[in-house]
Amino acid sequence: VGMATRIGASFVLATVAVSGLQVGPGALAHTRFSCASPPRCGAPPLLCADAADEDIYGRTTVLEETVDVYGRSSKASDGSDTMSDPVVKVYTAYSSQHPAMPWTNKAQEEATGSGFSIRHDGALCIVTNAHVVADATYVEVRKAGDARKYVATRLKVAHECDLATLQVEDARFWEGVTPLKLGAMPSLQDEVAVVGYPEGGEGVSITQGVVSRIEIQRYAHSGTSLLAVQIDAAINPGNSGGPALNAEGEVVGVAFQLQQESQNIGYVIPVPTIQHFLADAVPGDPSRCAGFCSLGIFWQSLENQQLRDVHQLGARSGVLIRGVLPLSACAQQSLVFRGDVLLDIEGQKVADDGTFAVGQQERLSFQHLIHLKFAGEPVKLRLLRKGEEVVVDVPVYPQSRLVPSHIYDEPQSYFIYGGLAFVALTEPYLHEWGDEWMSDAPHELVNLVMAGIAELPDEQPVILSRIFPAKLTAGYSAMMDRRCMSINGEPVLNLRQMYALVQRLHGTAPYLDFELQCVGGNCAVAVESASADAVRDEILETYRIPSPASPELCAEQ
């Protein structure tokens, strides 16, 4: 479960549940560590004052002693202790487009989450989860003990790894703030403290635990599988974006999700992934990340001795490459082939189950070695090909899915022709069928999401998402939610190309014949060109649709 608290007409905790994980917008609580009686992992120094004396609760103090309204002994404060606390609460207002009707937006809702201050490239910023600020229209942050909220803007958002950075322009916010530092990768049984703003109160909260597992996990927010650290410290809705700290007060992870229907199983995004996010950027656009790379291969284990004998492994270990993505560098440059055996990557031996050794107690999927690379960097592979060992350098890049798994912060395109509305297929489109979308949504579309492979650059299926009732659309209602394969025999590549194709054929062909994917044989929908504009204009007025196409398509007309 992604640890963000969303508030609105309907309470939203999770967007989609897959493999026992759920995600929603995030929040984390924070409290002060006791310097005199530190938790198991130790009191992070950045959250404690320098030792001088202790109050009646054993808390270290350095300033003049006073008595609060409850009669508790404390020290007079000039605000420096509160202002130096680097963990903040994040408040977000958000609204997303409707995936099936992108000319409308869903109702605005609110979310709360957590974040923490770091110094990156010489400037102070706040790190939080991407799902805390996804589709945000307005963001505010508040420091511990401070009643004021400060307006924040998003610097960089990477939904793939569920991380984001925020900027606060108001200089008063940064007064006295001591940024946290990134620490090293933790080991099993290392003690950690999770700081943030979980639901159930407004104050900061701290929970403690140990590192119990380190492995590749599915990130519920994006569906991507990346490295994650499992801890047994309590992580609750609202904890998302808060830091996990080691005994030195250094950040070893960012809380982001928990295991549903389990106790004390939470996950944090580890430092290598945070560092990759901070360093990664699309050339010319520092607000976007290029993403995590992939070899673009399909593989299977070689744990069966008969299969090992067939591929002449002998005493060696590795995995069998059973397929290569057509648009990957492996295929485009003819570097890796089906039937090759991957023996090692960057000098790390690959075991028969696809893992490599990390220390003495841990093993990780070889995919993690690829995730550490940036777009265009080469990876050295040692392969067994027809009994002979070969070494190749393969440049790796992020691989786009045929059907995008998410559409956060991305404007969704559409166009209406006659009485037909067309949109690009995305996984959130199928989420409109509910939690059981894999069984309830049209099977042809589910198969595209689960097993579709892009054969051409920029390929993305286009769906006939809606057929508006009209005289000229009578009899077509059963054709909704089908993929458009071609128009008048010309293939459809994506929505932008299809829109241009419709505009061209509209002026030259008396009818536009849309071929739609259907089991047993494709079906057809025909629209008369001469009447298409009149039907469209009537529908726009009747359903109060502002434009026959999304702005970026209209601009190209």
For each residue, the residues with C-beta under 8 A, 3 or more apart:
1: 13 14 21 22 23 24 220 237 257 258 259 260
2: 14 15 22 23 24 25 26 129 131 162 220 221 240 256 257
3: 24 26 27 28 113 129 196 198 235 236 237 238 239 240 241 255 256 257 258 266
4: 24 25 26 27 111 112 113 129 131 132 237 238 240 241
5: 13 24 25 26 27 111 112 113 198 199 237 238
6: 11 12 13 24 25 109 110 111 112
7: 11 109 110 111 112
8: 11 12 107 108 109 110
9: 107 109
10: 109
11: 6 7 8
12: 6 8 15 24 25 109
13: 1 5 6 22 24 237
14: 1 2 17 22 23 24 220
15: 2 12 22 23 24 131 221 431
16: 22 23 220 431 435
17: 14 20 21 22 220 260 435
18: 21 218 220 223
19: 218
20: 17 259 260 261 262
21: 1 17 18 218 220 257 259 260
22: 1 2 13 14 15 16 17 220 257 260
23: 1 2 14 15 16 131 162 219 220 221 257
24: 1 2 3 4 5 6 12 13 14 15 111 131 237
25: 2 4 5 6 12 92 94 111 112 113 131 132 133 134 240
26: 2 3 4 5 90 111 113 114 128 129 131 132 238 239 240 241 255 256
27: 3 4 5 89 90 111 112 113 114 132 196 197 198 199 237 238 239 240 241 242
28: 3 87 113 114 115 194 195 196 197 198 205 238 239 240 241 242 243 255
29: 114 195 196 197 198 201 203 204 205 206 238 239 242
30: 85 87 114 144 195 196 197 203 204 205 206 242
31: 195 203 204 205 206
32: 47 48 59 85 144 204 206
33: 38 39 43 44 47 48 193 206
34: 37 38 39 43 57 58 59
35: 38 43 48 49 51 54 58 59 60
36: 54 58 59 60
37: 34 58
38: 33 34 35 41 42 43
39: 33 34 42 43 191 193 206 208
40: 191 208 210
41: 38 190 191 192 193 208 245 246 247
42: 38 39 191 246 247 248
43: 33 34 35 38 39 47 48 249
44: 33 47 48 193 245 246 247 248 249 250
45: 48 248 249
46: 84 86 178 180 249
47: 32 33 43 44 85 195 249
48: 32 33 35 43 44 45 60
49: 35 52 60 61 62 81
50: 60 62
51: 35 60
52: 49 60 61 62
53: 60 61 62
54: 35 36 58 59 60 61
55: 58 59 61 65 72 73 74 75
56: 72 73
57: 34 72
58: 34 35 36 37 54 55
59: 32 34 35 36 54 55
60: 35 36 48 49 50 51 52 53 54
61: 49 52 53 54 55 65 74 75
62: 49 50 52 53 75
63: 75 76 77 78
64: 75 76
65: 55 61 73 74 75 76
66: 73 74 75 76
67: 71 72 73 74
68: 71 72 74
69:
70:
71: 67 68
72: 55 56 57 67 68
73: 55 56 65 66 67
74: 55 61 65 66 67 68 77
75: 55 61 62 63 64 65 66
76: 63 64 65 66
77: 63 74 80 81 82
78: 63
79: 82 83 176
80: 77 83 84 176
81: 49 77 84 85 145
82: 77 79 85 143 144 145 146 176
83: 79 80 143 146 175 176 177
84: 46 80 81 176 177 178
85: 30 32 47 81 82 143 144 145 177 204
86: 46 116 117 118 177 178 179 180
87: 28 30 114 115 116 117 144 195 196 204 242 243
88: 114 115 116 117 126 141 142 143 144
89: 27 112 113 114 115 141 142 197 202 204
90: 26 27 112 113 114 115 126 128 132 133 139 140 141 152 166 241
91: 110 111 112 139 140 141 142 149
92: 25 110 111 112 113 132 133 136 138 139 140
93: 108 109 110 111 136 137 138 139
94: 25 108 109 110 111 133 134 135 136 137
95: 105 106 107 108 109 135 137
96: 105 106 134 135 407 408
97: 102 104 105 106 407 411 412
98: 101 102 104 105 106
99: 102 407 412 423 426 428 429 431 432
100: 423 429 432 465 466
101: 98 104 414 421 465 466
102: 97 98 99 411 412 413 414 423 550
103: 414 545 546 547 550
104: 97 98 101
105: 95 96 97 98 108
106: 95 96 97 98 109
107: 8 9 95
108: 8 93 94 95 105 137
109: 6 7 8 9 10 12 93 94 95 106
110: 6 7 8 91 92 93 94
111: 4 5 6 7 24 25 26 27 91 92 93 94 132
112: 4 5 6 7 25 27 89 90 91 92 197 238
113: 3 4 5 25 26 27 28 89 90 92 128 129 132 133 197 238 240 241
114: 26 27 28 29 30 87 88 89 90 128 132 195 196 197 238 239 240 241 242 255
115: 28 87 88 89 90 126 127 128 132 141 166 241 242
116: 86 87 88 126 127 128 180 195 241 242 243 251
117: 86 87 88 124 125 126 127 174 177 178 179 180
118: 86 124 125 126 127 179 180 181 182 251
119: 122 123 124 125 179
120: 123 125 165 278
121:
122: 119
123: 119 120
124: 117 118 119 174 177 179
125: 117 118 119 120 155 165 166 167
126: 88 90 115 116 117 118 141 152 165 166 167 168
127: 115 116 117 118 163 164 165 166 241 243 254 274
128: 26 90 113 114 115 116 132 133 163 164 165 166 240 241 254
129: 2 3 4 26 113 132 133 162 163 164 221 240 241 254 256
130: 133 134 157 158 159 161 162 163 164 221 222 408
131: 2 4 15 23 24 25 26 134 159 162 221 240 256 408
132: 4 25 26 27 90 92 111 113 114 115 128 129 164 240 241
133: 25 90 92 94 113 128 129 130 136 139 154 157 164 166
134: 25 94 96 130 131 157 159 221 408 409
135: 94 95 96 408 409
136: 92 93 94 133 139 154
137: 93 94 95 108
138: 92 93 151
139: 90 91 92 93 133 136 151 152 153 154 166
140: 90 91 92 149 150 151 152
141: 88 89 90 91 115 126 149 150 152 166 168 173
142: 88 89 91 146 147 148 149 150
143: 82 83 85 88 146 173 177
144: 30 32 82 85 87 88 203 204
145: 81 82 85
146: 82 83 142 143
147: 142
148: 142
149: 91 140 141 142
150: 140 141 142 168 170 172 173
151: 138 139 140 168 169 170
152: 90 126 139 140 141 166 167 168
153: 139 166 167 169
154: 133 136 139 157 164 165 166 167 287
155: 125 164 165 166 167 286 287
156: 164 165 277 281 286 287 288 289
157: 130 133 134 154 163 164 165 287 288 408 409
158: 130 161 162 163 164 277 280 288 289 291
159: 130 131 134 162 221 222 406 408 409
160: 219 222 224 226 289 291 292
161: 130 158 219 222 224 226 269 273 276 277 289 292
162: 2 23 129 130 131 158 159 219 221 222 256 269
163: 127 128 129 130 157 158 254 269 273 274 277
164: 127 128 129 130 132 133 154 155 156 157 158
165: 120 125 126 127 128 154 155 156 157 278
166: 90 115 125 126 127 128 133 139 141 152 153 154 155
167: 125 126 152 153 154 155
168: 126 141 150 151 152 173 174
169: 151 153
170: 150 151 173
171: 174 175
172: 150 175
173: 141 143 150 168 170 177
174: 117 124 168 171 177
175: 83 171 172
176: 79 80 82 83 84
177: 83 84 85 86 117 124 143 173 174
178: 46 84 86 117
179: 86 117 118 119 124
180: 46 86 116 117 118 243 245 249 250 251
181: 118 249 250 251
182: 118 250 251 271 274 275
183: 186 246 248 250 251 252 271
184: 250 252 271
185: 214 252 270 271 272
186: 183 190 192 211 214 229 246 252 253 270
187: 190 211 359 361
188: 211 212 213 214 361 362
189: 210 211 212
190: 41 186 187 210 211 246 252
191: 39 40 41 42 208 209 210 246 247
192: 41 186 208 209 210 211 231 233 244 245 246 252 253 268
193: 33 39 41 44 206 207 208 233 244 245
194: 28 206 207 208 209 231 233 234 235 239 242 243 244 245 255 266 268
195: 28 29 30 31 47 87 114 116 204 205 206 242 243 244 245
196: 3 27 28 29 30 87 114 204 205 238 239 240 241 242 243 255
197: 27 28 29 30 89 112 113 114 202 203 204 205 238 239 242
198: 3 5 27 28 29 201 205 235 236 237 238 239
199: 5 27 236 237 238
200: 236 238
201: 29 198 205
202: 89 197
203: 29 30 31 144 197
204: 29 30 31 32 85 87 89 144 195 196 197
205: 28 29 30 31 195 196 197 198 201
206: 29 30 31 32 33 39 193 194 195
207: 193 194 233 234 235
208: 39 40 41 191 192 193 194 233
209: 191 192 194 212 231 232 233 234 264 266
210: 40 189 190 191 192 231 232 233
211: 186 187 188 189 190 192 214 229 230 231
212: 188 189 209 230 231 232 265
213: 188 229 230
214: 185 186 188 211 227 228 229 230 270 358 362 364
215: 227 228 230 364 365
216: 225 226 227 228 364 365 367 368
217: 225 226 227 228 230 267
218: 18 19 21 223 224 225
219: 23 160 161 162 222 223 224 225 226 228 256 257
220: 1 2 14 16 17 18 21 22 23 223 257
221: 2 15 23 129 130 131 134 159 162 256 257 406
222: 130 159 160 161 162 219 405 406
223: 18 218 219 220 405 406 427
224: 160 161 218 219 292 405
225: 216 217 218 219 367
226: 160 161 216 217 219 269 273 292 371
227: 214 215 216 217 270 272 273 364 368 371
228: 214 215 216 217 219 267 268 269 270
229: 186 211 213 214 244 252 253 267 268 269 270
230: 211 212 213 214 215 217 265 266 267
231: 192 194 209 210 211 212 235 244 253 266 267 268
232: 209 210 212 264 265 266
233: 192 193 194 207 208 209 210 244 264 266
234: 194 207 209 264 266
235: 3 194 198 207 231 239 255 257 258 266 267
236: 3 198 199 200 239 258
237: 1 3 4 5 13 24 27 198 199 240
238: 3 4 5 26 27 28 29 112 113 114 196 197 198 199 200
239: 3 26 27 28 29 114 194 196 197 198 235 236 242 255 266
240: 2 3 4 25 26 27 28 113 114 128 129 131 132 196 237 255 256 257
241: 3 4 26 27 28 90 113 114 115 116 127 128 129 132 196 254 255 256
242: 27 28 29 30 87 114 115 116 194 195 196 197 239 254 255
243: 28 87 116 127 180 194 195 196 251 253 254 255
244: 192 193 194 195 229 231 233 251 252 253 254 255 268
245: 41 44 180 192 193 194 195 249 250 251 252
246: 41 42 44 183 186 190 191 192 249 250 252
247: 41 42 44 191
248: 42 44 45 183
249: 43 44 45 46 47 180 181 245 246
250: 44 180 181 182 183 184 245 246
251: 116 118 180 181 182 183 243 244 245 254 271 274
252: 183 184 185 186 190 192 229 244 245 246 268 270 271
253: 186 192 229 231 243 244 268 269 270 271 274
254: 127 128 129 163 241 242 243 244 251 268 269 274
255: 3 26 28 114 194 196 235 239 240 241 242 243 244 266 267 268
256: 2 3 26 129 131 162 219 221 240 241 267 268 269
257: 1 2 3 21 22 23 219 220 221 235 240 266 267
258: 1 3 235 236 262 265 266 267
259: 1 20 21 262 265 266 267
260: 1 17 20 21 22
261: 20
262: 20 258 259 265
263:
264: 209 232 233 234
265: 212 230 232 258 259 262
266: 3 194 209 230 231 232 233 234 235 239 255 257 258 259
267: 217 228 229 230 231 235 255 256 257 258 259
268: 192 194 228 229 231 244 252 253 254 255 256
269: 161 162 163 226 228 229 253 254 256 273 274
270: 185 186 214 227 228 229 252 253 273 274
271: 182 183 184 185 251 252 253 274 275
272: 185 227 275 276 372
273: 161 163 226 227 269 270 276 277 371
274: 127 163 182 251 253 254 269 270 271 277 278
275: 182 271 272 278 279
276: 161 272 273 279 280 292 371 372 374
277: 156 158 161 163 273 274 280 289
278: 120 165 274 275
279: 275 276 374
280: 158 276 277 289 290 291 374
281: 156 285 286 288 289 290
282: 285 286 288 289 290
283:
284:
285: 281 282 288
286: 155 156 281 282
287: 154 155 156 157
288: 156 157 158 281 282 285
289: 156 158 160 161 277 280 281 282
290: 280 281 282 374 375 398
291: 158 160 280 375 398
292: 160 161 224 226 276 370 371 398
293: 370 371 373 374 375 377 396 397 398 399
294: 328 367 370 396 397 398 399
295: 328 330 336 367 370 379 394 396
296: 324 325 327 328 329 330 331 396 399
297: 321 323 324 325 328 330 336 342
298: 321 322 323 324 325
299: 319 320 321 322 342 354
300: 319 320 322
301: 304 319 320 352 353 354
302: 307 308 311 313 317 318 319 320 341 352
303: 352 353
304: 301 307 308
305: 308 309
306: 309 310
307: 302 304 310 311 320
308: 302 304 305 311 313 352
309: 305 306 312 313
310: 306 307
311: 302 307 308 320 339 341 384
312: 309 384 387
313: 302 308 309 316 317 318 341 384
314:
315:
316: 313 343 384
317: 302 313 343 349 350 351 352
318: 302 313 341 342 343 344 350 352 384
319: 299 300 301 302 341 342 350 352 353 354 366
320: 299 300 301 302 307 311 339 340 341
321: 297 298 299 324 336 337 338 339 340 341 342
322: 298 299 300 338
323: 297 298 338
324: 296 297 298 321 328 330 331 336 337 338
325: 296 297 298 328 330 331 399 453 454
326: 331 453 454 455
327: 296 331 332 399 400 454 455 456 457
328: 294 295 296 297 324 325 331 332 397 399
329: 296 332 333 335 394 395 396 397
330: 295 296 297 324 325 333 335 336 394
331: 296 324 325 326 327 328 334 336
332: 327 328 329
333: 329 330 394 395
334: 331 337
335: 329 330 392 394
336: 295 297 321 324 330 331 340 381 383 392 394
337: 321 324 334 340 385
338: 321 322 323 324
339: 311 320 321 385 386
340: 320 321 336 337 383 384 385
341: 302 311 313 318 319 320 321 383 384 385
342: 297 299 318 319 321 345 350 366 381 382 383
343: 316 317 318 349 350 382 383 384 389
344: 318 347 348 349 350 356 381 382
345: 342 348 350 356 366 369 370 379 380 381 382
346: 369 379 380
347: 344 380
348: 344 345 356 357 366 369
349: 317 343 344 356 357
350: 317 318 319 342 343 344 345 354 355 356 366
351: 317 354 355 356 357 363
352: 301 302 303 308 317 318 319
353: 301 303 319
354: 299 301 319 350 351 365 366 367
355: 350 351 363 364 365 366
356: 344 345 348 349 350 351 363 364 366 369
357: 348 349 351 360 362 363
358: 214 362 363 364
359: 187 362
360: 357
361: 187 188
362: 188 214 357 358 359
363: 351 355 356 357 358
364: 214 215 216 227 355 356 358 368
365: 215 216 354 355 368
366: 319 342 345 348 350 354 355 356 369 370
367: 216 225 294 295 354 370 371
368: 216 227 364 365 371 372
369: 345 346 348 356 366 372 373 379
370: 292 293 294 295 345 366 367 373 379 396
371: 226 227 273 276 292 293 367 368
372: 272 276 368 369
373: 293 369 370 377 379 396
374: 276 279 280 290 293 377
375: 290 291 293 396 397 398
376: 395 396 397
377: 293 373 374 395 396
378: 393 394 395 396
379: 295 345 346 369 370 373 393 394 395 396
380: 345 346 347 391 392 393
381: 336 342 344 345 391 392 393 394
382: 342 343 344 345 389 390 391
383: 336 340 341 342 343 389 390 391 392
384: 311 312 313 316 318 340 341 343 387 388 389 390
385: 337 339 340 341 388 389 390
386: 339
387: 312 384
388: 384 385
389: 343 382 383 384 385
390: 382 383 384 385
391: 380 381 382 383
392: 335 336 380 381 383
393: 378 379 380 381
394: 295 329 330 333 335 336 378 379 381
395: 329 333 376 377 378 379
396: 293 294 295 296 329 370 373 375 376 377 378 379
397: 293 294 328 329 375 376
398: 290 291 292 293 294 375
399: 293 294 296 325 327 328
400: 327 404 454
401: 404 405 452 454
402: 448 452 453 454 459 460 461
403: 425 426 427 448 449 452 460 461
404: 400 401 407 426 427 460
405: 222 223 224 401 426 427
406: 159 221 222 223 426 427 428
407: 96 97 99 404 410 412 426 428
408: 96 130 131 134 135 157 159
409: 134 135 157 159
410: 407
411: 97 102 550 551 552
412: 97 99 102 407 423 424 426 550
413: 102 423 424 495 496 549 550 552 553
414: 101 102 103 421 422 423 465 495 549 550 553
415: 421 422 495 499 502 548 549 550 553
416: 419 420 421 422 468 536 539 540 545 548 549
417: 420 422 502 506 512 527 532 536 548
418: 472 473 527 528 531 532 535 536
419: 416 467 468 469 470 472 473 476 527 535 536 539
420: 416 417 464 466 467 468 473 476 514 525 527
421: 101 414 415 416 464 465 466 467 468
422: 414 415 416 417 462 463 464 465 484 495 498
423: 99 100 102 412 413 414 429 462 463 465 495
424: 412 413 460 461 462 463 494 495
425: 403 429 445 448 449 460 461 462 463 483
426: 99 403 404 405 406 407 412 429
427: 223 403 404 405 406 430 431 449
428: 99 406 407 431 432
429: 99 100 423 425 426 432 445 463 465
430: 427 433 437 441 445 446 449
431: 15 16 99 427 428 434 437
432: 99 100 428 429 437
433: 430 436 437 440 441
434: 431 437 440
435: 16 17
436: 433 439 440
437: 430 431 432 433 434 440 441 446
438: 441 446 450
439: 436
440: 433 434 436 437
441: 430 433 437 438 445 446 481
442: 445 446 481 482
443: 446 447
444: 447 448 482 483 517 518 519
445: 425 429 430 441 442 448 449 461 463 481 483
446: 430 437 438 441 442 443 449 450
447: 443 444 450 451 452
448: 402 403 425 444 445 451 452 461 483
449: 403 425 427 430 445 446 452
450: 438 446 447
451: 447 448
452: 401 402 403 447 448 449 461
453: 325 326 402
454: 325 326 327 400 401 402 457 459 460
455: 326 327 459
456: 327 459 493
457: 327 454
458: 493 494 497
459: 402 454 455 456 493 494
460: 402 403 404 424 425 454 493 494 495
461: 402 403 424 425 445 448 452 483
462: 422 423 424 425 483 484 492 494 495 498
463: 422 423 424 425 429 445 481 482 483 484
464: 420 421 422 467 479 480 481 482 484 514 516 525
465: 100 101 414 421 422 423 429 480 481
466: 100 101 420 421 480
467: 419 420 421 464 473 476 477 479 480
468: 416 419 420 421 473 539 542 543
469: 419 473 477
470: 419 473 474 535 538 539
471: 474
472: 418 419 527 528 531 535
473: 418 419 420 467 468 469 470 476 477 535
474: 470 471
475:
476: 419 420 467 473 479 525
477: 467 469 473 480
478:
479: 464 467 476 482 516 523 525
480: 464 465 466 467 477
481: 441 442 445 463 464 465
482: 442 444 463 464 479 516 517 518 523
483: 425 444 445 448 461 462 463 516 517
484: 422 462 463 464 487 492 498 514 515 516 517
485: 491 492 515 516 517 522
486: 489 490 491 492 514 515
487: 484 490 492 498 501 502 505 512 513 514 515
488: 505 509 512 513
489: 486 513 515
490: 486 487 501 505
491: 485 486
492: 462 484 485 486 487 497 498 501
493: 456 458 459 460 497 498
494: 424 458 459 460 462 497 498
495: 413 414 415 422 423 424 460 462 498 499 553
496: 413 499 500 553 556
497: 458 492 493 494 500 501
498: 422 462 484 487 492 493 494 495 501 502
499: 415 495 496 502 503 549 553 556
500: 496 497 503 504 556
501: 487 490 492 497 498 504 505
502: 415 417 487 498 499 505 506 512
503: 499 500 506 507 557
504: 500 501 507 508
505: 487 488 490 501 502 508 509 512 529
506: 417 502 503 509 512 529 532
507: 503 504 529
508: 504 505
509: 488 505 506 512 529
510: 528 529 530
511: 526 527 528 529
512: 417 487 488 502 505 506 509 526 527 529 532
513: 487 488 489 524 525 526
514: 420 464 484 486 487 524 525 526 527
515: 484 485 486 487 489 522 523 524
516: 464 479 482 483 484 485 522 523 524 525
517: 444 482 483 484 485 522
518: 444 482 521 522 523
519: 444
520:
521: 518
522: 485 515 516 517 518
523: 479 482 515 516 518
524: 513 514 515 516
525: 420 464 476 479 513 514 516
526: 511 512 513 514
527: 417 418 419 420 472 511 512 514 532
528: 418 472 510 511 531 532
529: 505 506 507 509 510 511 512 532
530: 510
531: 418 472 528 534 535
532: 417 418 506 512 527 528 529 535 536
533: 536 537
534: 531 537 538
535: 418 419 470 472 473 531 532 538 539
536: 416 417 418 419 532 533 539 540 548
537: 533 534 540 541
538: 470 534 535 541 542
539: 416 419 468 470 535 536 542 543 545
540: 416 536 537 543 544 545 546 547 548
541: 537 538 544
542: 468 538 539
543: 468 539 540
544: 540 541
545: 103 416 539 540 548
546: 103 540
547: 103 540 550 551 554
548: 415 416 417 536 540 545 554
549: 413 414 415 416 499 553 554 557
550: 102 103 411 412 413 414 415 547 553 554
551: 411 547 554 555
552: 411 413 555 556
553: 413 414 415 495 496 499 549 550 556 557
554: 547 548 549 550 551 557
555: 551 552
556: 496 499 500 552 553
557: 503 549 553 554
